[in-house]
């Protein structure tokens, strides 16, 4: 297939494009380069070739950029709750309007498949003990609200000629050259490695589903390969039922994997986001998909990586590995404007 991947230099995108290329697909990436300074490690054994990358903001895409592709995998958005809350207006312009515009343009130029990276954060403060794809969304942040709106608007475009599929990913984790340390398992593993201590300020009771980025990539590959009848207009929670944890359980798993790490919890319960997610639909309804990773195995992978590259506290703290830190730096130094467009 000829596949266009937005956010190709990102945390998930940098792994997805390598997997797709290694499978023989023709891949073109798009990335604005906001986080390109962050590169944790190289693994040339996994990389046989690299994709062509268009250096452009999502909001500046024109029809000629995406003509002739068999599919678009759309990852390029402001990518977590704190980042989305920093400037909700810009978040809506990029994550909602930019994404819907891309989908409309794709349909206009005849791209037959559109795979959208949504999020389980759309469930927000869950209204029932378990939630699945039929549960009402209850987003608590601008980031999650944008996901809800994109699903609704792009879902309305689906027809016999335009197949849109929505992947509600659980909270991602796992090794990537473009690592992120602003997501829970990665952050706790890095904290445990560099300080030997996880001191939680909250009581850690909220539920979170987590999923490894390799399972996310695998799910997207399965959608790309699937017959349209299985995936057109469909929403899939991406993960496994066994991978729902309370935050304190995740901390305890990390503490058990990284030698000498002490774990303590606090008393605050300020985080209203709590959701326990069913992944039965993807397990039973997406041909070829089976989640392979557990939180413990992911923590072990990160521990082995940090040990191999001798990761320092300075590397853990580097701004480009935390989305909001990097954007604030680029704005402070005048490299991007208030709308996150490059000035130069």
N, C-alpha and C positions, 0 to 999 in steps of 0.2 A: 504494500500500500504506500501511497504518497501521503505523509502525515505532517500536519502543521501543529507544533507544540508551543503554546504561549507560556512564558515563564520558564523557558528552557534552561536558564542559568540559575534557577532557584534550587531550593532544598530538595523538593521532589523531582522537579524537571530535569536536573542534572543527572539523576539516576534513570529516569524514564527514557530519555533520549538515547542513552547508551544501550539500554535493554532493547529498544525498538531497532536501533541500528544493527545490533548483534543478531537480531532475528531476520535481517535482510530488508527491512523497510527503508524507504527513502524519506528522510526526516529533515525538515526545516524548522528552526526554532525562531522565536521572537522573545526579546528581553530588553527592558529599558536599562539594565545594568546598574540599578541602584545598590545592589549588594555584591557586586562582582569582586570587591576587595577581599571578601571572605573566602578563603580556600584552606581547608584544614589538612588535607593529605592527598596524595596521588596514588592511584592503583592502576598502573598501566596494563596489568594483566587482564583487567576487565574491559578495557577500552580498545577496540579494534580500529575505530575511526570516529571522527567528530562531525556533528551536523553543521550545515551552514546556519548562521544566526543573523537575523535582521535586528539591528539595534534601533528599536523604536518603541515609544510609549504605546500602550494598548489603545489609548484615546486617539492616536494618530494613524491607525490602520486604515488603508484604502482598499477598495475591491481588488485591485491588481496584486496586492500582497498575498491574497489567499485563493486566487483563481487556480483551477486545475488540481486541487487537492482532493483526496478521497475522504479525509477526515480531519477534524480539528480537535485537539485535546486542549482544553482551556484551563490553565493553572494560574495565570498572571493576574493577581489581585493583591490589595493590601491584606496581609495574611494572618492576622489574629485579632482577638478582641481588644487588647490595649492599643494596638496600632490603629484599629478602626475608630476607637473612641477619641483618639488624639485630635482629629479634625473630621467630624462626621460628614460635613458637606463634601469634602474631597473624597472621603470613603464612598459615598453614594455616587459621586461622579465617575469614579473608577470602577468600583465593584458592581454597581447596579447598571448605570447607564452605559458604561464602557463594555460590559459583558453582553448586555442585550443588543447593543449596536453591532458587536462582532457576530452574534448569532444571526441577526437579520441580514447582515452583509453576506454571511456564509450561505444562507438560503438563497439570496438574490443571485449569487454567482454560481450556484449549483453544487456546493459542497454537500455530499449526501449524509455525512455523519458528524455529529457534534457531541463531544463528551465533556461534561462540565464538572469540575471539582467543587462540589458543595461541601457541607459540613454537618456533623451531628450536633454542632453548637446551635443549630436551628431549633432544637428542642428546648434549649434554655433551661428554664425552671420547669421540669417535667410535671405534667398534670396528673399522671398516673405512675404506678410503680415501675412499669416497663413501657417503653415506647417503641413503635415500629413505624414503617413508612406511611401507614394510614393514620397515625396519631396527629392531632393538630399541632403545628409549630407554636412555640412560645418563646421567640427570640428575646434576649435580654440586652443585646448590644447592637450597635450600628452594623458591625460585621455580620452578625447572624441575621439581622433584618434584611440586609442586602442579599444574602443567600436565598432567603424566602422569596424575595421579589424576583430574582433572576429565575428561579425555578418556575414561578407562576407565569412570567412573561415569555420565557423561552419555551416553556411547555406548550404554550398556545400556538407556537409556530410548527410543532410536530405534525407531519402528515406523511403521505406515501413517498414523498420525494426528499423529506428532510427528517432525519432520525436523531432526535435529541435525547440524551440519557444523562441522569443526574446522580452523581456519586457522593453520597453523604458520608464522607470519611470521618471515622473516629479520630481522636487526637493522635497526630502522627508522632513517631519516634524512630530512631535508628540512625545508623552511620550513613553519611553522605559527605562528599567533599565540600559541599556548600552547607555545612552543618548549621542548625539553629539551636541556640541555647535559651530560647524563650518559650519552649514547650516542655511539658512537665517531666517526662522521663529523661530526655536529654539534659535538661537543667539539673535535675537531682543527681544524675550520674556524674556530671561535671563537678557539681558542688561537693559530692562525696569524694571524688578523686582528688580534688585540689585542697580540700579543707579537712577531710575525714569526719565531717559532721553535717547532719541535716537537722536544722532547728526550725521546725514549722511554727509559724505564728498562729495558724488556724488549727481547729480540732481535726481537720482532715476527713470529715464525714461525707462531703459531697461525692456523688458517684461520677466517674468519668469512664467512658469506653476509650481504649487506646488501640492503635494498629500500627504495625511496622510499615515503613514506606515501601518496602519490597512487596508487601501484600497489596498496598494501594496501587502500585505500578502493575502488579499481576491482574488486579481487578479491571483496570483500564484496558490492558491488553485483551482480556476476555471479552469486554464490550466491543472493542474494535473488530474482533474476529467473529462475533456473534451474528447470526441472522437477525435482520431488522425486527422480525416478529417477536423476538425475545426481549428486545431492549428499547424499542421505540416508545418514547414518552415515559419510560420507566424511571423510578427512583430506587436506588439501592443503598441501604446502609452498608458501609464497608468496614468489616471487622469480623469478630467472632464473639458468640455469647460468653465464652469463658473469659474474655478480655475486658469485662466490666469490673472496675475496681473502685474502692474508696481511695481518696488521695493518700490517706495515711498508709493504706496497704501497699501502694506503689512505693512510698518512701521506705517501707520495711523491706520490700523486695530488693530495692537498690542497696540498702544497708547490708543485706545478707550477702550480696554479690561482691561488693567492694570491701576488701579487708580493712578492719580497724575503724569502720565508720560507725559513729554514734547517731542514733535517731531519736529526736524528741518532738512532741507535739504540743501545741498551745491550746488555748481555750476559746479563741475567737471563732465565730461561725458566720463571718460577713459575706462570704461568697454565696449568692443565691442560685448560681448555676449548678444544677445537679440533674443528671439524666442517666438512666440505665437502659441500654439500647438492645433491642432484639436484632440479630443478624440472620434470622432464619431464611428470609427471602433470598438473599444473595447466595447462601449455602445451597439452597434447593432450586433456585431459579436462574442462575447465571451459569451457562455451560462452561465447564473447565475450571471454575474458581473453587479454591479451597485455601483458607487462611493457614499459613505455615508457622507464624511467629507467636510467641508469648512474651509478656513483659519481662519475665526472668531471662529468657534467651536474648532479648534485645539489650537488657542491662549488661549481660555477659559480653555481648558483641562490643558495646561501647567501652566497657572496662578493658577488654583486650586491645581495642584501638588506642585508647588513651595511653595504655602502658607501652604499646609499640612505638608510638610517635613521641613519647615522653612529653605529653601535653602539660604546659605550664599554666599557673594561675593567670598570667598575663594573656595567654591565648584564650582562655575561657572568658576573660573580661573584654576581649577585643570587640569593639562596637559593631563590626560588620556581621557578627554572629548573632546579634540581637536586633531585630527589625526596627524597633522604635529608637534605639540608641543611634543606629546608622542614619535614619532619616533626620533626626534632630541634629546630628553632626553636619549632614549635607546642607541643611537649612541654615544652621549657624554660620557656616563657612561660605555661604552665598553660592553654593554649587547648584542648588535647586531652589525654585521659588516656592511661595506658599501653597501652590497647587501641585507641587512635586514634579514640575517640568524642569528638565535640565536648563540652566541658564547659558551654558556654553556648548 
